[in-house]
């Protein structure tokens, strides 16, 4: 019988530490939505949602979340950062309906001496008073050792003096943050293993930052060393370079530490990542592991060819684990295999001679830095081979775009679908939004399901030329699959309309 796996507890701190990302601020309703998703779909063991005393808006957000969590039996999984300030933070928490506090204390002699200007004994006395008061008010307490990593490097005697004190207090968890993201993986292992060995009856969390891009590696070593819990954020959000990212950490633990388990389902990670990206406007880098746009995309033709020959360029990090699909990019490094894979998905077959011609054209476009999407292939084939490969079932015959001050933009559009002309008028938040609202009205009449817009990217060449071509690439989600269409025009809205017409031809029978 295989030995039971050790469960590592996951605390997501996107809504607290992640919100410290420069330029990011969640509304109360956004915080509630993310909190619900983290607890129900992502199945985080705990979530840290706010800092006490920050603002009235933060207070209202915490009240919304705690009300929902209490009604759904999850109130003890919701945590708030608090301070050594007597009963001030505690009273704030009680009014907000929170039941678990994460008390911020000093984990290095440097912070204690220069920021608080207190002795260890003074600090410990104040901490004990806060913990006692919290216990009296029915609040559970976890404790952060701020700047613990530098404490271990430069004042380990103080850290162990603190741990001797705190492990005798009625706290549930002691949380060890690499506050400035300065530790190497070997240091993480050395420090945490020593602490876990010395205090075997205490639950220790590790909180990694990513200043040297070592966040995920440090998480791995923290768990190897015996850490009982981890603090992570969606998309690695957080102050400066951010925190260790949830998706990467879960994938690494699942693949490289078979002796441990978490409660996080991998298929939940991509959707919550995209939601947080939408709420924050904080774009996920295309090459970000697990959740980035390009991480399951093969660009080099030799890799695509290898995938066809016994999956030579596959690894355990398969896109299907995260509810995603492998893609084959089209550009100057594309080979025949890349293009064949895309044509196969479109149901198009070409002779070797024609395939070589199409491949050469795609390489030429790539050399000009033009983006080529799968939806462009029929147009390229038609152009290169002078054939009738593409049949335009849908044509946007005419449109009028209006934009006026203090009024919603409006659009009148005429569309021809298989020779039938239909016309509609609509308003929207912008010209393109108004255009899409009119198109949706037309397609509702035809009882044809429209895809949802998943992403909208515009590329304008630098240099300030007013007549320069603008390229719009729109990602659509339809029946569980994503595809892209591209439009090119000197006007941004028109380039988006051209990309939309390509989409309409793909979905219309």
GUTOR-972142 format. One line per 4 residues: their letters; for each residue y negated, x, z negated of C-alpha. Coordinates in Angstrom, 3 decimals, padded with zeros to 6 digits. Each point is the difference from the previous one (the first is absolute). Example, Ala and Ser with C-alpha at 12.3 -4.5 7.8 and 13.67 -1.06 7.14 Angstrom:
2
AS> 004.500:012.300:-007.800  -003.440:001.370:000.660
END
This chain:
509
XXXX> 000.000:000.000:000.000  -003.384:001.421:001.065  -002.429:000.705:-002.857  -002.779:-002.532:-000.458
XXXX> -003.265:000.957:001.651  -003.044:000.696:-002.140  -002.779:-002.505:000.698  -003.473:001.459:000.518
XXXX> -002.770:-002.434:-000.916  -002.794:-000.406:002.578  -003.548:-000.817:-001.083  -002.317:-000.742:002.912
XXXX> -003.632:000.864:-000.717  -001.567:-000.938:003.350  -002.240:-002.585:-001.641  -001.318:002.446:-002.613
XXXX> 000.307:003.648:001.008  000.297:-000.890:003.705  -003.250:-001.956:-000.140  -001.724:003.251:-000.962
XXXX> 000.304:001.001:003.665  -003.552:000.631:001.186  -001.429:-003.113:001.693  002.801:-002.339:-001.116
XXXX> -000.572:-003.094:-002.132  002.354:-002.984:-000.170  -001.269:-003.527:-000.554  001.620:-002.069:-002.757
XXXX> 002.015:-002.031:002.533  001.154:003.165:001.809  001.123:001.511:-003.291  001.955:-003.139:-000.823
XXXX> 001.702:-000.028:003.414  000.998:003.665:-000.241  001.170:-000.397:-003.598  002.209:-002.959:000.951
XXXX> 001.489:001.934:002.912  000.640:003.119:-002.101  001.821:-001.962:-002.700  001.975:-002.448:002.160
XXXX> 000.696:001.748:003.331  -000.318:003.713:-000.779  001.542:-000.646:-003.428  -002.016:002.680:-001.789
XXXX> 001.101:000.165:-003.624  -003.627:000.072:-001.141  -003.475:-000.085:001.542  -003.215:001.484:-001.331
XXXX> -002.759:-002.312:001.165  -003.341:001.112:-001.442  -002.022:002.012:-002.503  -001.417:-001.895:-002.964
XXXX> -003.762:-000.482:-000.295  -000.771:000.995:003.618  -001.767:-003.118:001.317  -000.122:-003.778:-000.108
XXXX> 001.784:-000.108:003.352  002.827:002.138:-001.387  000.256:-002.315:-003.010  000.313:-003.079:002.240
XXXX> 002.655:001.724:002.137  002.067:000.888:-003.066  -000.252:-003.590:-001.293  001.303:-001.351:003.324
XXXX> 002.939:002.408:000.027  000.962:-000.461:-003.658  -000.154:-003.792:000.326  002.384:000.105:002.973
XXXX> 002.241:002.631:-001.602  000.280:-001.955:-003.246  000.923:-003.190:001.888  002.726:001.920:001.839
XXXX> 001.430:001.912:-002.960  -001.378:003.374:001.111  -002.870:000.581:-002.435  001.729:003.003:-001.639
XXXX> 000.117:001.754:003.401  -003.795:-000.065:000.366  -001.946:002.895:-001.528  -003.659:000.963:-000.528
XXXX> -001.530:003.442:-000.586  -001.837:000.094:-003.352  -001.987:002.511:-002.035  -000.123:001.417:-003.512
XXXX> -002.929:-002.228:-000.985  001.089:-001.854:-003.127  000.502:-003.675:000.795  -002.292:-000.210:003.074
XXXX> 002.678:000.435:002.708  002.490:-002.012:-002.025  -002.352:-002.976:-000.277  -000.726:000.251:003.748
XXXX> 003.735:-000.132:000.697  000.552:-002.990:-002.294  -002.772:-001.952:001.739  001.491:000.934:003.396
XXXX> 003.482:-001.110:-001.058  001.663:003.446:000.349  002.869:001.071:-002.261  000.662:003.669:000.851
XXXX> -002.552:002.775:-000.303  000.146:003.539:001.349  -002.115:001.969:-002.456  -001.869:002.953:001.532
XXXX> 000.087:003.012:-002.322  -000.549:003.732:000.413  002.966:002.087:001.141  -001.732:003.408:000.097
XXXX> -001.982:002.006:-002.518  -002.627:000.568:002.692  -000.733:-003.731:000.358  000.157:-000.592:-003.735
XXXX> -002.400:002.833:-000.842  -002.557:-000.356:002.785  000.011:-003.742:000.704  000.672:-001.552:-003.389
XXXX> -001.099:003.004:-002.138  002.634:-000.900:-002.583  002.873:001.686:-001.767  003.593:-001.052:000.695
XXXX> 000.201:-001.563:-003.458  -003.104:-002.140:000.612  001.309:-001.153:003.383  003.460:-000.821:-001.360
XXXX> -001.486:-002.018:-002.870  -002.065:-002.141:002.412  002.997:-000.487:002.327  002.188:-001.124:-002.914
XXXX> -002.633:-002.528:-001.068  -000.192:-001.508:003.505  003.797:-000.205:000.290  000.251:-001.647:-003.416
XXXX> -002.662:-002.543:000.920  001.667:-000.740:003.361  003.331:-000.562:-001.753  -001.679:-002.358:-002.457
XXXX> -001.503:-001.995:002.900  003.384:-000.272:001.797  -000.760:002.540:002.726  002.584:002.557:001.139
XXXX> -001.257:003.541:000.429  000.764:002.816:002.441  -001.941:003.254:-000.220  -001.446:002.258:002.735
XXXX> -000.485:003.721:-000.697  -002.943:000.590:002.343  000.014:003.509:001.561  003.519:000.573:-001.393
XXXX> 000.806:002.406:002.862  -002.829:002.379:-000.895  000.913:-000.503:-003.641  003.487:001.341:000.691
XXXX> -001.417:002.943:001.921  -002.772:001.037:-002.369  000.549:-001.635:-003.400  003.714:-000.860:-000.402
XXXX> -000.259:000.339:-003.795  -002.456:-002.899:-000.008  002.204:-002.106:002.304  003.010:000.419:-002.267
XXXX> -002.154:-000.660:-003.083  -001.119:-003.237:001.700  003.564:-000.949:000.984  001.246:000.625:-003.551
XXXX> -002.649:-002.512:-001.110  000.295:-002.654:002.733  003.808:-000.195:000.038  -000.184:-001.220:-003.599
XXXX> -002.414:-002.815:000.946  001.135:-003.514:001.093  -000.563:000.619:003.727  002.366:-001.038:002.806
XXXX> -000.727:002.761:002.509  -001.686:003.396:000.088  -001.570:000.603:003.413  -000.451:003.529:001.354
XXXX> -002.632:000.185:002.768  -000.700:002.929:002.296  -003.585:-001.252:-000.089  -001.428:002.534:002.459
XXXX> 003.108:000.380:002.164  000.345:003.717:-000.800  003.680:000.387:-000.856  002.648:001.578:002.188
XXXX> 003.485:-001.577:000.152  001.513:002.817:-002.087  -002.610:-000.536:-002.734  000.647:-003.754:-000.015
XXXX> 003.709:000.644:-000.531  -000.607:002.651:-002.657  -002.468:-002.040:-002.061  001.686:-003.402:000.167
XXXX> 003.524:001.281:-000.620  -001.195:001.856:-003.105  -001.766:-003.094:-001.341  002.883:-002.396:000.720
XXXX> 002.401:002.387:-001.719  -002.248:000.365:-003.075  -000.660:-003.750:-000.349  003.229:-001.688:001.214
XXXX> -000.813:-003.428:-001.465  -003.379:-000.412:001.712  -000.635:-001.618:003.402  -002.116:002.309:002.197
XXXX> -001.801:-001.035:003.209  -001.268:002.520:002.556  -003.257:-000.693:001.864  -000.532:002.270:003.053
XXXX> -003.142:000.592:002.040  -000.013:001.435:003.510  -002.820:002.563:000.131  002.271:002.723:001.443
XXXX> 002.156:-002.496:001.931  002.768:000.585:-002.553  000.036:-003.504:-001.507  003.368:-001.092:001.416
XXXX> 001.645:003.378:-000.636  -001.250:-000.091:-003.584  001.371:-003.530:-000.458  003.433:001.223:001.125
XXXX> -000.063:002.889:-002.469  -001.320:-002.233:-002.780  003.002:-002.295:000.386  002.379:002.971:000.242
XXXX> -001.472:001.207:-003.297  000.780:-003.305:-001.665  -003.192:-002.076:000.274  000.819:-003.622:-000.780
XXXX> -002.821:-001.553:002.041  -002.398:000.737:002.854  -003.539:-001.140:000.804  -000.556:-000.533:003.737
XXXX> -002.469:-001.727:002.332  000.195:-001.806:003.326  -000.956:002.359:002.865  -000.645:002.776:-002.543
XXXX> -003.371:-001.521:-000.867  -001.932:001.491:-002.883  -002.819:002.289:-001.011  -000.690:003.098:002.143
XXXX> 003.205:000.638:002.032  001.714:-002.955:-001.649  003.202:-000.542:-001.959  003.625:000.489:000.926
XXXX> 000.782:-002.713:002.608  002.494:-002.721:-000.895  001.784:-000.161:003.379  000.585:003.756:000.268
XXXX> 001.139:000.308:-003.619  002.532:-002.828:000.319  001.437:001.415:003.245  000.304:003.486:-001.527
XXXX> 001.724:-001.267:-003.152  002.409:-002.161:001.974  000.990:002.833:002.334  -000.075:003.069:-002.240
XXXX> 000.822:-001.273:-003.485  003.143:-002.149:000.278  000.436:000.141:-003.782  -003.089:-002.166:-000.583
XXXX> -001.106:-003.424:001.179  -003.172:-002.096:000.076  -000.499:-003.751:000.350  -002.214:000.351:003.103
XXXX> 001.449:-001.471:003.251  -000.932:002.317:002.878  -000.638:-002.875:002.420  -002.916:-001.216:-002.134
XXXX> -001.990:003.237:000.358  -001.435:-000.291:003.516  -001.376:-003.533:-000.330  -001.773:000.709:-003.302
XXXX> -001.367:003.219:001.493  -001.558:-001.908:002.906  -001.418:-002.673:-002.313  -001.715:002.613:-002.178
XXXX> -001.291:001.712:003.150  -001.520:-003.325:001.100  -001.631:-000.741:-003.366  -001.435:003.486:-000.460
XXXX> -000.907:000.982:003.565  001.562:003.319:-001.058  001.944:000.867:003.152  003.519:001.355:-000.326
XXXX> 000.196:003.369:001.828  002.196:-000.376:003.087  002.222:002.874:-001.180  000.409:-001.213:-003.605
XXXX> 003.700:000.059:-000.926  001.896:-003.314:-000.081  -002.998:-002.316:000.603  -002.050:001.866:002.661
XXXX> -000.256:-001.329:003.561  001.644:003.059:001.583  002.690:001.024:-002.474  002.823:-001.765:001.842
XXXX> -001.376:000.736:003.471  001.570:002.648:002.247  -002.516:001.548:002.383  001.793:002.984:001.492
XXXX> 002.272:-000.894:002.875  002.711:002.394:-001.208  000.165:-001.921:-003.307  000.376:-003.338:001.767
XXXX> 002.736:001.499:002.154  001.734:001.319:-003.116  -000.136:-003.418:-001.609  001.965:-001.382:002.945
XXXX> 002.575:002.788:-000.383  001.634:-000.642:-003.375  -003.308:-000.616:-001.842  -000.749:003.724:-000.212
XXXX> -003.520:-000.475:-001.383  000.828:-002.683:-002.573  -000.040:000.693:-003.748  000.826:-002.055:-003.081
XXXX> -003.617:-001.160:000.023  000.720:-002.887:002.343  -002.798:-002.481:000.798  002.264:-003.017:-000.535
XXXX> 000.156:000.844:-003.711  -003.678:-000.927:-000.229  000.062:-002.965:002.366  -001.325:002.114:002.886
XXXX> 001.201:001.061:003.455  000.234:003.309:001.848  -002.493:000.311:002.861  -000.360:002.343:002.956
XXXX> -003.552:001.025:000.754  -001.415:000.282:003.512  -002.203:002.978:000.805  -000.154:003.454:001.513
XXXX> 003.072:001.241:-001.923  002.065:-003.025:001.009  003.139:000.667:001.950  002.164:-002.358:001.961
XXXX> 001.960:-000.954:-003.118  -003.132:-001.273:-001.798  -001.008:-002.099:002.974  003.546:-001.277:000.584
XXXX> 000.185:-001.174:-003.622  -003.230:-001.958:000.420  001.031:-001.444:003.375  003.320:-001.085:-001.481
XXXX> -001.854:-001.998:-002.668  -001.991:-001.688:002.787  003.121:-000.698:002.052  -001.170:002.178:002.918
XXXX> 002.227:002.443:001.902  -001.219:002.656:002.441  001.732:002.447:002.296  -000.152:003.694:-000.945
XXXX> -002.567:000.615:002.753  -002.297:-002.795:-001.165  000.461:000.995:-003.636  -001.214:003.529:000.807
XXXX> -003.146:-001.409:001.649  -000.782:-002.227:-002.975  000.666:002.865:-002.423  -002.440:002.226:001.885
XXXX> -002.727:-002.661:-000.128  000.434:-000.441:-003.755  -000.265:003.772:-000.469  -003.221:000.006:002.062
XXXX> -001.452:-002.788:-002.152  000.997:001.905:-003.136  -001.809:003.103:001.254  -003.140:-002.166:000.230
XXXX> 000.567:-001.052:-003.659  000.609:-003.611:001.008  002.210:-002.082:-002.271  002.977:-001.502:001.814
XXXX> 001.808:-002.937:-001.595  003.284:-001.647:000.908  -001.922:-002.994:001.336  -001.757:002.304:002.504
XXXX> 003.264:001.025:001.661  000.284:-002.925:002.449  -003.596:000.636:001.141  000.672:003.729:000.445
XXXX> 003.194:-000.758:001.924  -001.828:-002.470:002.212  -002.750:002.524:000.681  002.242:003.035:000.591
XXXX> 002.656:-001.719:002.052  -002.358:-002.445:001.764  002.431:-002.730:-001.000  -000.257:-003.540:-001.349
XXXX> 001.746:000.870:-003.263  -002.620:-001.764:-002.082  -000.686:-003.676:000.502  -003.090:-001.269:-001.777
XXXX> 000.990:-003.434:-001.262  -003.158:-000.147:-002.110  -003.483:000.819:001.217  -003.174:-000.279:-002.027
XXXX> -002.042:-001.489:002.826  -003.393:-000.222:-001.645  -001.761:000.178:-003.319  -003.460:-000.269:-001.533
XXXX> -000.710:001.982:-003.180  -003.058:-000.879:-002.091  -001.448:001.794:-002.992  -003.092:-001.211:-001.870
XXXX> -001.675:000.848:-003.288  001.142:-002.021:-003.053  002.507:-002.018:002.068  003.706:000.515:000.543
XXXX> 000.837:001.619:003.364  001.563:-002.438:002.430  002.188:000.291:003.094  000.942:-002.265:002.876
XXXX> 003.090:001.268:001.797  001.971:-001.159:003.033  003.632:001.096:000.308  002.462:-000.470:002.837
XXXX> 003.628:-000.334:-001.190  002.483:-000.102:002.865  -002.743:-001.458:002.204  -001.150:-002.636:-002.521
XXXX> -003.624:000.434:-001.085  -000.952:-000.745:-003.601  -003.359:000.352:-001.721  -001.046:000.108:-003.658
XXXX> -003.010:000.791:-002.167  000.094:001.549:-003.482  -002.037:001.861:-002.591  000.978:002.949:-002.151
XXXX> -001.160:002.780:-002.299  -000.559:002.233:003.037  000.188:-000.320:003.769  003.621:001.091:000.204
XXXX> 000.969:-002.246:-002.917  -001.658:-002.933:001.774  001.825:000.930:003.221  003.362:000.051:-001.799
XXXX> -000.726:-003.342:-001.673  -000.579:-001.531:003.445  003.229:001.558:001.348  001.922:-001.367:-003.002
XXXX> -001.284:-003.490:000.783  001.242:000.307:003.598  003.419:001.295:-001.049  000.315:-002.709:-002.667
XXXX> -000.323:-002.553:002.831  002.819:001.788:001.858  002.051:000.208:-003.216  000.438:003.741:000.437
XXXX> 000.134:002.073:-003.204  -002.653:002.694:-000.141  000.670:003.428:-001.522  -002.068:001.143:-002.954
XXXX> -002.358:002.943:000.311  001.428:002.872:-002.090  -002.478:002.756:000.888  -003.057:000.529:002.166
XXXX> -001.074:003.526:000.947  -003.001:000.955:002.113  -000.590:003.436:001.488  -003.391:000.888:001.431
XXXX> -000.527:003.473:001.498  -002.590:002.130:-001.840  -003.266:000.894:001.693  -001.968:-003.227:-000.210
XXXX> 000.363:-001.128:003.626  -000.722:-003.713:000.179  002.160:-000.433:003.096  002.990:001.874:-001.447
XXXX> 003.352:-001.753:000.098  001.161:-001.536:-003.261  003.736:-000.188:-000.694  001.365:-002.772:-002.232
XXXX> 003.611:000.076:-001.161  001.187:-003.153:-001.771  003.248:-000.206:-001.948  001.604:-003.445:-000.020
XXXX> 002.754:-001.402:-002.190  002.248:-002.591:001.670  003.366:-001.355:-001.135  000.500:002.884:-002.427
XXXX> -000.845:002.742:002.510  -003.140:001.973:000.701  -001.396:001.035:003.386  -003.262:001.452:001.276
XXXX> -002.282:-000.829:002.900  -002.934:002.022:001.277  -003.254:-000.887:001.720  -002.594:002.271:001.593
XXXX> -003.613:-000.943:000.747  -003.554:001.180:-000.629  -000.454:-003.028:-002.307  002.032:-000.046:-003.230
XXXX> 000.554:-003.777:-000.059  001.033:-000.053:003.654  002.488:002.837:-000.569  001.505:-002.070:-002.823
XXXX> 000.178:-003.053:002.289  001.848:002.079:002.621  002.483:001.145:-002.637  000.438:-003.631:-001.056
XXXX> 000.711:-001.131:003.549  002.860:002.500:000.155  001.355:-001.467:-003.241  -000.198:-003.540:001.372
XXXX> 001.997:001.029:003.062  002.695:001.496:-002.209  000.473:-003.148:-002.126  -000.399:-002.655:002.736
X> 003.042:-001.071:001.949
END
